[in-house]
Amino acid sequence: MATSSVSRYFRIMGSIPLRKMVSMNQTSYIHVDHMTCIRRKAQHLSTTKQSLRKTEKTNDICSQIAPRAEKHFEGCKVKRVTVQSLLENIGFKVEKKNARTDVTKLSVEKVKKILSFLDEIGIEHQDKEKIISRRPGILTAKENLLRMRVEAMKKAGIYPESVAYVVRESPGVLTGRTEISLPNKVKFFESVKVKPKFTTDEILHVLTKCPHLIASYTVKSLEEKIQLFEKELKFNKHHIKNLILKQPSVLTFSEEAILKKYNYCFENMNLSPSSIARCPRVFQCSLKQIRERHQFLKHVGRITDEMRIDDYGLGLIVTTSDKQFVEKVAKTSMEDFKSFINNIDSIISCANEIELNGKQYKEGKTEGNEPI
């Protein structure tokens, strides 16, 4: 009777704790409390099952994503930066370079600073390998010295945008003692006895056009070249200035090469010293090419030994391409020119023999003797 009443009351009251509502006897209390625990456990089990299902579902999704994610990140692994990797990035092959400059002993920070410095002065990425290959010592030089040498060029008057060209053409400006030698070279050009005197802009033009003068040549070697032009080649002060302004690299050529080209033009081509001086490009052209083209013009009858060539004619011979020379100067074909080049020695030998026989014939006729 008591148990039935409690059950009905439980259905009516629902959420009110049963322990407080039952007070008839111990048996009924125990029974009601036991039922309440069962309900709570059932609710807990239901929640646990739902959590397990969600966990299993999540695990299934992760098991599908994980292999793909792992595969993706395998290609995204961060490589450790080394000196070799930094240099290989610009195309510099470490193992093929001079052992005197062991760049592998440098720190990553040091190499980064040097590459950053080259960026700063305007060196393009594709030019860095060429510069460092020619002068690996740039990597081992102190950064403050590199900056000092760049500042020395700017102080001398070389435009900042021209500094990159100078370094690219002659990397030695960064490894030599440019900060000391450059001011002395500027003073040298100011003192050279030419007419009219070199202006500041002309001096900077010469140094920028031929950066090797900044990097490699001493004031003494420059003085010797000026003396060669004056004493051996008999160039006057106007000629010397014209020569240096038009072709500054002539100051870097060997005396032997200069003399050979000059002598061939003066003796074999009947050129005057002034005509040679007005065409300085002749000193940059190889003696072999000068000889081949001159002899070919004689071979096809465009010039004779008696003709005197001026600086304009010399320019046509030494400054044009093979195609232009053949078509516009020699007025013939490339096939004829190539054939002549391949047999030049025998052709010239034969021509000289004919010339010699002709002279002997004339001499014999003049003397009244029968020619041989």
C-alpha positions as CSV (number, residue, x, y, z in Angstrom):
1,M,0.0,0.0,0.0
2,A,2.8,2.5,1.0
3,T,4.9,1.5,-2.0
4,S,2.0,2.1,-4.5
5,S,1.4,5.5,-3.0
6,V,5.0,6.5,-3.3
7,S,5.1,5.4,-7.0
8,R,2.1,7.5,-7.9
9,Y,3.5,10.5,-6.1
10,F,6.9,10.1,-7.9
11,R,5.0,10.2,-11.3
12,I,3.2,13.4,-10.2
13,M,6.1,15.3,-8.6
14,G,8.8,14.1,-11.1
15,S,11.8,16.2,-10.3
16,I,11.5,16.4,-6.5
17,P,14.1,14.3,-4.7
18,L,12.4,11.0,-3.6
19,R,14.7,10.6,-0.5
20,K,12.9,13.6,1.1
21,M,9.4,12.5,0.1
22,V,9.5,9.0,1.5
23,S,9.4,8.5,5.3
24,M,7.0,5.6,5.9
25,N,9.5,2.7,6.3
26,Q,13.0,1.8,5.5
27,T,12.1,-0.8,2.8
28,S,10.2,1.7,0.7
29,Y,13.0,4.2,0.9
30,I,15.6,1.8,-0.3
31,H,13.5,0.8,-3.2
32,V,12.8,4.3,-4.4
33,D,16.5,5.4,-4.1
34,H,17.6,2.3,-6.1
35,M,15.3,3.2,-9.0
36,T,16.6,6.8,-9.0
37,C,20.2,5.6,-9.3
38,I,19.3,3.3,-12.2
39,R,17.8,6.2,-14.1
40,R,20.8,8.4,-13.6
41,K,23.2,5.6,-14.7
42,A,21.1,5.1,-17.8
43,Q,21.3,8.7,-18.7
44,H,25.0,8.7,-18.1
45,L,25.5,5.6,-20.3
46,S,23.5,7.2,-23.1
47,T,25.6,10.4,-23.0
48,T,28.8,8.3,-22.9
49,K,27.7,6.3,-26.0
50,Q,27.0,9.5,-27.9
51,S,30.5,10.9,-27.0
52,L,32.1,7.6,-28.1
53,R,30.3,7.8,-31.4
54,K,31.5,11.3,-32.0
55,T,35.0,10.4,-31.0
56,E,35.0,7.4,-33.4
57,K,33.7,9.6,-36.2
58,T,36.4,12.2,-35.5
59,N,39.0,9.5,-35.4
60,D,37.8,8.2,-38.8
61,I,38.1,11.7,-40.3
62,C,41.5,12.3,-38.8
63,S,42.7,8.9,-40.1
64,Q,41.7,10.0,-43.6
65,I,43.3,13.5,-43.4
66,A,46.5,12.5,-41.6
67,P,48.2,10.7,-44.5
68,R,47.4,13.5,-46.9
69,A,48.6,16.2,-44.4
70,E,51.8,14.3,-43.8
71,K,52.4,13.9,-47.5
72,H,51.8,17.6,-48.0
73,F,54.2,18.8,-45.3
74,E,56.9,16.4,-46.4
75,G,57.4,18.8,-49.4
76,C,57.3,21.8,-47.1
77,K,60.1,20.9,-44.8
78,V,62.3,23.9,-44.0
79,K,65.8,23.4,-45.3
80,R,68.7,24.4,-43.1
81,V,70.5,27.4,-44.6
82,T,74.2,26.9,-45.1
83,V,77.0,28.9,-46.8
84,Q,77.0,26.4,-49.7
85,S,73.2,26.7,-50.2
86,L,73.4,30.6,-50.2
87,L,76.2,30.6,-52.8
88,E,74.6,27.9,-54.9
89,N,71.5,30.0,-55.0
90,I,73.4,32.6,-57.1
91,G,75.1,29.9,-59.2
92,F,78.4,29.8,-57.4
93,K,79.9,26.3,-57.4
94,V,81.9,26.1,-54.2
95,E,83.8,22.9,-54.9
96,K,85.2,24.2,-58.2
97,K,86.8,27.4,-56.8
98,N,90.3,28.3,-55.7
99,A,91.3,26.5,-52.6
100,R,93.0,29.7,-51.4
101,T,89.6,31.1,-50.5
102,D,87.8,28.4,-48.5
103,V,84.4,30.0,-48.4
104,T,83.0,26.9,-46.5
105,K,84.7,28.2,-43.4
106,L,82.7,31.4,-43.4
107,S,79.7,31.9,-41.3
108,V,76.2,32.1,-42.8
109,E,75.8,35.6,-41.3
110,K,79.0,36.8,-43.0
111,V,77.9,35.6,-46.5
112,K,74.4,37.0,-46.0
113,K,75.9,40.4,-45.2
114,I,78.2,40.4,-48.3
115,L,75.3,39.4,-50.6
116,S,73.1,42.0,-49.0
117,F,75.9,44.6,-49.6
118,L,76.1,43.7,-53.3
119,D,72.3,44.2,-53.5
120,E,72.7,47.5,-51.8
121,I,75.1,48.9,-54.4
122,G,72.9,47.8,-57.3
123,I,74.4,44.4,-58.3
124,E,71.7,42.2,-60.0
125,H,71.2,38.6,-58.9
126,Q,72.5,37.1,-62.1
127,D,75.8,39.1,-61.8
128,K,76.8,38.1,-58.3
129,E,78.1,34.7,-59.4
130,K,80.4,36.3,-62.0
131,I,81.7,38.9,-59.6
132,I,82.4,36.4,-56.7
133,S,83.9,33.9,-59.1
134,R,86.4,36.4,-60.4
135,R,87.2,37.8,-56.9
136,P,86.3,35.2,-54.2
137,G,88.2,37.4,-51.8
138,I,85.1,39.7,-51.7
139,L,83.5,37.1,-49.4
140,T,86.3,37.2,-46.9
141,A,86.8,41.0,-46.9
142,K,85.7,43.1,-44.0
143,E,82.4,44.7,-44.8
144,N,83.6,48.1,-43.5
145,L,86.5,48.0,-46.1
146,L,84.1,47.2,-48.9
147,R,81.9,50.1,-48.0
148,M,85.0,52.4,-47.7
149,R,86.0,51.5,-51.2
150,V,82.6,52.2,-52.6
151,E,82.6,55.6,-50.8
152,A,86.0,56.4,-52.2
153,M,84.6,55.9,-55.8
154,K,81.6,58.1,-55.0
155,K,83.9,60.7,-53.4
156,A,86.0,60.8,-56.5
157,G,82.9,61.7,-58.4
158,I,81.7,58.4,-59.9
159,Y,78.0,58.4,-59.9
160,P,76.3,55.9,-57.5
161,E,74.4,54.3,-60.4
162,S,77.8,53.8,-62.2
163,V,79.4,52.1,-59.2
164,A,77.5,48.9,-60.0
165,Y,78.9,48.9,-63.5
166,V,82.4,49.5,-62.3
167,V,82.2,46.6,-59.8
168,R,80.6,44.3,-62.3
169,E,83.3,45.0,-64.9
170,S,86.2,45.0,-62.5
171,P,85.4,43.3,-59.1
172,G,89.0,44.0,-58.1
173,V,87.9,47.5,-57.1
174,L,86.5,45.9,-54.0
175,T,89.5,43.8,-53.1
176,G,92.3,46.3,-53.9
177,R,93.2,49.3,-51.8
178,T,91.0,51.5,-54.0
179,E,90.5,54.1,-51.2
180,I,94.2,54.9,-51.4
181,S,95.0,54.4,-55.1
182,L,92.0,56.1,-56.7
183,P,92.7,59.7,-55.5
184,N,96.3,59.3,-56.8
185,K,95.1,58.2,-60.2
186,V,92.7,61.2,-60.4
187,K,95.6,63.5,-59.7
188,F,97.7,61.8,-62.3
189,F,95.2,62.4,-65.1
190,E,94.9,66.0,-63.9
191,S,98.7,66.4,-64.4
192,V,99.0,64.6,-67.8
193,K,100.4,67.0,-70.4
194,V,97.7,66.9,-73.0
195,K,95.9,69.6,-74.9
196,P,93.4,70.7,-73.7
197,K,93.8,69.5,-70.1
198,F,91.6,66.7,-68.9
199,T,88.5,68.0,-67.2
200,T,87.0,66.4,-64.1
201,D,84.2,64.9,-66.1
202,E,86.6,63.6,-68.7
203,I,88.7,61.9,-66.0
204,L,85.6,60.2,-64.6
205,H,84.5,59.2,-68.0
206,V,87.9,57.4,-68.6
207,L,87.8,55.7,-65.2
208,T,84.2,54.6,-65.5
209,K,84.6,53.4,-69.1
210,C,87.7,51.3,-68.2
211,P,87.3,50.3,-64.5
212,H,90.4,48.1,-64.8
213,L,92.4,51.4,-64.5
214,I,90.9,51.8,-61.0
215,A,91.4,48.2,-59.9
216,S,94.7,46.9,-61.4
217,Y,97.0,49.6,-62.7
218,T,99.5,51.7,-60.8
219,V,100.3,55.4,-61.5
220,K,103.7,54.3,-62.6
221,S,102.4,51.9,-65.3
222,L,100.1,54.7,-66.6
223,E,103.1,57.1,-66.8
224,E,105.0,54.5,-68.9
225,K,102.2,54.2,-71.4
226,I,102.1,58.0,-71.9
227,Q,105.8,58.0,-72.5
228,L,105.4,55.3,-75.1
229,F,102.8,57.3,-77.0
230,E,105.0,60.4,-76.9
231,K,108.5,59.0,-77.6
232,E,107.9,55.8,-79.6
233,L,104.7,56.5,-81.5
234,K,105.3,60.2,-81.9
235,F,101.8,61.2,-80.9
236,N,101.3,64.8,-80.0
237,K,99.4,66.1,-77.0
238,H,96.1,66.3,-78.9
239,H,96.5,62.8,-80.2
240,I,97.2,61.4,-76.8
241,K,94.1,63.0,-75.3
242,N,91.9,61.8,-78.2
243,L,93.4,58.3,-77.9
244,I,92.7,58.0,-74.1
245,L,89.2,59.5,-74.3
246,K,88.0,57.3,-77.2
247,Q,89.8,54.1,-76.1
248,P,90.8,54.2,-72.4
249,S,91.6,50.5,-72.4
250,V,94.7,51.3,-74.6
251,L,96.4,52.2,-71.3
252,T,96.0,48.5,-70.2
253,F,97.5,46.9,-73.3
254,S,101.0,45.6,-73.4
255,E,103.7,47.8,-75.0
256,E,104.6,44.9,-77.3
257,A,101.1,44.5,-78.7
258,I,100.7,48.3,-79.2
259,L,104.0,48.6,-81.0
260,K,103.3,45.6,-83.3
261,K,99.9,47.0,-84.4
262,Y,101.3,50.5,-84.8
263,N,104.2,49.3,-86.9
264,Y,102.0,47.2,-89.2
265,C,99.7,50.1,-89.9
266,F,102.6,52.6,-90.4
267,E,104.8,50.4,-92.5
268,N,102.4,48.1,-94.4
269,M,99.3,50.2,-94.7
270,N,100.9,53.7,-95.2
271,L,99.1,55.2,-92.3
272,S,100.4,58.4,-90.7
273,P,100.8,58.6,-86.9
274,S,98.0,61.2,-86.7
275,S,95.6,58.8,-88.7
276,I,96.4,56.0,-86.3
277,A,95.9,58.2,-83.3
278,R,92.5,59.3,-84.6
279,C,91.4,55.6,-84.9
280,P,92.3,54.2,-81.5
281,R,90.1,51.2,-82.1
282,V,92.9,49.7,-84.1
283,F,94.8,48.9,-80.8
284,Q,91.8,46.8,-79.6
285,C,91.6,44.9,-82.8
286,S,93.9,41.8,-83.1
287,L,96.9,42.1,-85.3
288,K,95.8,38.9,-87.1
289,Q,92.5,40.5,-88.1
290,I,94.1,43.7,-89.2
291,R,96.5,41.8,-91.4
292,E,93.8,39.5,-92.9
293,R,91.5,42.3,-93.8
294,H,94.2,44.5,-95.2
295,Q,95.6,41.7,-97.4
296,F,92.1,40.7,-98.5
297,L,91.4,44.2,-99.8
298,K,94.7,44.0,-101.7
299,H,93.7,40.6,-103.0
300,V,90.4,41.8,-104.5
301,G,92.0,45.0,-105.8
302,R,90.2,47.5,-103.5
303,I,93.6,49.0,-102.4
304,T,97.2,48.9,-103.7
305,D,100.5,49.4,-102.0
306,E,100.8,52.9,-103.4
307,M,97.5,54.0,-101.8
308,R,97.6,55.9,-98.6
309,I,94.8,54.9,-96.1
310,D,93.5,57.6,-93.8
311,D,91.8,57.2,-90.4
312,Y,88.4,56.8,-91.9
313,G,89.6,53.9,-94.1
314,L,91.3,52.3,-91.2
315,G,88.1,52.6,-89.2
316,L,86.2,50.7,-91.9
317,I,88.7,47.9,-91.7
318,V,88.9,47.5,-87.9
319,T,85.5,48.5,-86.6
320,T,83.1,46.6,-88.8
321,S,81.8,43.1,-88.5
322,D,82.9,40.4,-91.0
323,K,79.6,40.7,-92.9
324,Q,79.8,44.5,-93.1
325,F,83.5,44.4,-94.1
326,V,82.9,41.9,-96.9
327,E,79.8,43.5,-98.3
328,K,80.4,47.2,-97.8
329,V,84.2,47.6,-97.9
330,A,85.5,44.6,-99.9
331,K,82.4,44.5,-102.2
332,T,82.6,40.7,-102.4
333,S,81.1,37.6,-100.7
334,M,81.7,35.8,-97.4
335,E,82.6,32.6,-99.3
336,D,85.5,34.5,-101.1
337,F,86.6,36.0,-97.8
338,K,86.6,32.6,-95.9
339,S,88.4,30.9,-98.7
340,F,91.1,33.6,-98.6
341,I,91.5,33.3,-94.8
342,N,91.9,29.6,-95.1
343,N,94.7,30.0,-97.7
344,I,96.1,33.4,-96.7
345,D,99.7,32.3,-96.2
346,S,100.0,30.7,-99.6
347,I,98.1,33.5,-101.4
348,I,100.3,36.2,-99.8
349,S,103.5,34.2,-100.5
350,C,102.4,33.9,-104.2
351,A,101.5,37.6,-104.4
352,N,104.9,38.6,-102.9
353,E,106.7,36.4,-105.4
354,I,104.9,38.0,-108.3
355,E,105.6,41.4,-106.9
356,L,109.3,40.6,-106.6
357,N,109.5,39.3,-110.1
358,G,107.8,42.4,-111.4
359,K,110.4,44.6,-109.7
360,Q,113.2,42.5,-111.1
361,Y,111.7,42.8,-114.5
362,K,111.5,46.6,-114.3
363,E,115.0,46.9,-113.0
364,G,116.4,44.6,-115.7
365,K,114.5,46.6,-118.4
366,T,115.8,49.9,-117.1
367,E,119.4,48.6,-117.2
368,G,119.0,47.3,-120.7
369,N,119.4,43.7,-119.8
370,E,117.1,40.9,-120.7
371,P,114.7,40.0,-117.8
372,I,115.1,36.7,-116.2
